[in-house]
């Protein structure tokens, strides 16, 4: 059920609103969900102890990179973009 919600509703909706490829939205969501899992469920330090500002400062560059047209998948040092 969660998979269908993410694949059928969340990713397409956010991708359409932001005008980016769905795979980029999925990558950004994975980044944020990984942080949420480690900081709140696992309570892994130092992530669990970050305040909101520190968490945003840490995660924003990675999320922005995932969503940007020239993000990590288009980095020449990392090779060509994977197929859609």
N, C-alpha and C positions, 0 to 999 in steps of 0.2 A: 504494500500500500504506500509506504513512504517513497519507494522508488518511482512509482507511477506519478505521485504528486510532484516529485522533483522533475522528472523527465517530461511530463505532459503539461504541467502548469507553471511551476516556478521558473525553470530555466527559460522556456520560450517567452514567458511574460517579461522577465527582466531583460532578456536579449532584445526583444522588440522595443521596449521602452528606452534602452540605452543605445540601440542601433549597433550592437556588436554580435559576433558569432556566438551561438549557443555554447560551443566548447570553451570559449573564454569565460563565460558566465559560470559554467560548471567548475572550471579551475579556480575561480575566485571563491565560489561557494565551498569548495573542498578546503581551501586555505582557512576560511572562517570557521567551518565546522570542525576542522582539526583543532584549531585553537580552542573552540568552545568545549570540545570533548576533553582535551588535556587539562584545561584550566578549571572546569567545573565538575566533571565526573571523576576523572583520575586525580584531580587536584595536584597536578605536577608542578613543582616549583622549578624555576621562578615564574612560570606563567600564571599560576594561581594567585600569586601575590601582586600582580600588576594592577595598578589603578586604571581607570578608563583612558586617561590621556596617554599613559605609557603603552597600553595595548594598541590604541589607534596609531601612535607613532611607530610602533613595531610592525603592525600589519598593513597599514595603508600603502606603503611602497610596493609590497608584493601584490596586493589586490589591484592596485592601479596598473601594475605591469601586466597582470593577467588580462585586464580589460582593455588595455591600450592596443591600438592597431599594430604598433611596433613592439609588442611585448616580447616575452622570452621565447615564444615559438618562432619569432621572426629574427632572432638574434643570429647573425652569421657565424658566430663562434660556436653556436649550439647546433648548427646544421639546419636543414630545411624544415618547414612546418610539416607536422603530421597531416595525413589526409583528414578531411572533415568527417 
